[in-house]
Amino acid sequence: MTREGWGVDDAAAGHRSAVDVVLVDDHPLFSRGLALLLPGVSGGRVRVVGTTDDASAAAALVRRHHADVAVVDLHMPPPGGTRAIAAIRRADPMVRVVALSGLAEADAAIEALRAGAAGFLPKTADPEALVRPLLAVLDGWSVLPEDLLRRLLDAAAPTGERSVAERLTADERRLWRLVADGTSTMEIATTLHVSERTAKRLIAHLLRSLGVATRMEAAALAGRVNLGRATGDPQG
């Protein structure tokens, strides 16, 4: 089993220590399905050692089985999945937690991560797709679906900075992308079909509009608001 592939390789799996997983989910069919399928799709490395449909019993179950990973459904009856995650982490800070949800909800993901989860995955993922994240969190990684990660990054940009970008015209955003890409003044002039003197004036005006003093600061701000690149986007 290679790090890149995480495919099922029985010979390699035999040389790796087993990963003991506890499932905290109030849907018995889902838990039983994972318990049956995870060992097979992981080449025997991942094994489910305990399950519970009671969020309040999660921490005790983890301690009893000395689990490496707890997989917790966020949408459980009170006290709920998020509190179960916090209780698990208090009981054993070494246990890694992967939160599951039927929807890729940014708010739920943030709450789960704040409670101590190392990953957040949609419950629609098939068992084979869960193996790599489970192993990754053991290696110290945090795991999120790409689309959810982008939403969280977008939401993390300060509101004031995002509003600056929204106030700019399409031409100003195009110029900002050129500046952020490190384009020289002469190249900007050529791209915009203006004189070099006019290009300098436009850049100076842009920096004032952005509230920054240098091109480097403008480039950093472009990255924070996810402005994108100028290449192939002449319309801004």
N, C-alpha and C positions, 0 to 999 in steps of 0.2 A: 504494500500500500504506500503510494507516494504522497508527499504533502500536497502536490499539485492536483492529484487525481482523487484522493480519498475514495477510490473505487474499492470494491470488495476483493480482497486478496487474502485467502485463508492462511497462506504460509506466513505472510508478513504480520497478519493479525495475531498469530500465535505468539509473536515476540513482543506484543504490546500489552500493557496492563489493561484489565477490563475497566470500563467506565460504568460505575453504578449510578443509575438514574432513578429518581422518585418522580412520579406523576401526580400532580394536584389538579384534578379536573372533575367537575360534577356531571360529566357525560360518560357513563360507564362504557358505552360502545367504543367511544374514542380512545379511552384509556386502555381497554382490552386490545383494541386493534394495534395501538402503538407497542404495547407490551409484547405482542406476538411478532410484530414485523421488524422492530428496531434491531434485535439481535441478528436476524438474517441479513438485512441490508447493510449492516456494519461489519459483516464478516465475523460476527461473534464478539466484537469488542464492546459494543454497548449492550448493557443488560438492564432491564427494569426490575428493581429490587423491592419496590413498594408503590402502592397507589392509595389515594384517598380522595373522597368527594367532599371533604369537610375542610374548608380553608383554615379553621382554627386548629386543626390537627396536623397541619403541614410541618411545622417546626419540629414537633415531637417525632414525626415519621422520619424526617431527615436525620435527626440525631440517632434514632434507633438503628437505622440501616447504614449509618456512616456514609451517606450518599456523596458522590462527587458533584452531581448536577441535579437541580430540581427544575422540572418543567411545570410552569404554573399558568393555568387559565385565568385571565384577569376578570372575566365576567362570571364570577361565582357568587352564590348567596353570601350574605354577611357572615363574617367580617370582610369577605371579598379577597380577590387575588392580590391586590396591591398590598394590603395589610399582611397577607400571608407571606409575601416576599420579604417585607420588612422584618417579620418575626423569624423567618428562616435565617436571614443575615445576622440578626442579633444572636440567635442560638448558635450559629456556626459561621463566622465570617469567611471561612475558607470555601464554603459551598458556593458554587456558581449557579446563578439562576437565569433561566430563559423563560421569558413571558410569552404567552400565546394569546391571540385575540382573533375573533372572527373577522375583524375589520382592521385595516391599517390606519388606526386612529392616532394622530400626532399627540393629542392630549393624554391619551391612555399610555402611549409609549413613554412620554416624558415622566408621568407619574411612576411608571414601573422602573425606569432607570434611576429616578431619584430615590426610590425605595431600596435600590440595591441590585436590580436586575442587570445582567451583563449582556443581555440580548433581548430582542423583541421580534417575533415572527408571526406572520398570518397563520391562522389555524388551518387554512386551506392547503398549506404545504403538505405534500405527501411524505410518508415516513422516510424515504430515502433522502429527500431534500433536507430533513432535519439532522442527519448524521453529521455533515460538515460543520454546521453551526454548533452542535453540541461539543464536538471535538475542539473547535476553534476557541470557544469560551474557556475551555480547560487550559488552553495555551495562553490565556490572558487577553484575548481579543474581545471586543464588543461587536455584536452582530445586529444589523438592521437591514431591512429591504432597501434597495437603492432609492426607490421613489419616495419612501418615507424619510430617508436620510436627507434627500434634497429638500423636502418640505420643512424639515426641522432646521436645516441650514438657512433656508430662505426666511423662516420665521425668526431666526436668531439675529438677522441683520437689524440694527437699530432703526426704529420707525423713522426718525429724522433723516437718516441717511437714505432710506428707501424713498422718502418723499422728495429728496433732492433730485434723484434720478427721474422720478415721475414728472417733475416740473420742467425738465429739459425738452427741447424740441428734438425731432428725429435727427436733424442735422447735427445738433449739439451732442447727442448720444453717439452718433457716428464718429465725430471728432474725438470724443472721450475714449471710445474703443481704440482708435488709432494711437492716441497718447498712451493708453494702458498697454498696448502691444509694443511700446518702445519705438514707434515710428519716428524718424527724424523730421525736423521742421521742413526740410526741403522735400522729403517724400510726401509729407502731409499736403504741402502746397500742390505737388503734382497730382495727388489723388483727388484733391478737392477742386483742381483747376483754378487756383488762385495764385497770386504772387507770394513769395516767401515772406514779404513784409505783412501782407494780409493774414497769412497763416499764423505768424507770431501774435498778431493782434487778436485773432480768434482764440488762440490757445490761452492767452492772458485773460481774456474775458471768461473762458470756460473755468479756469482755475478760481477766479473770483466767484463765479456762480456756485462752484462746488465747496467753497470755503476752505480751500487748501492753498499752500504756498508753492508747492513744487510738483513736477510731473510724477515723481515717485509717490507722493502722497495721493495724487489723483489715481494712479494705478492701483495702489492699495485699497482705496475706496471702491474702485470698480470691482475688485475681487470680493469685497465684503458684501456688495449688493448684487453679486452674480450677474454683472453686466454682460458678460460674454465677450467674444472676440470679434474684431472688425472683419477678418478674412471671410469672404463669401457672404457678407451681409451688408451690402452697400446702402441698403435702405434704412439701417438703424432699427 
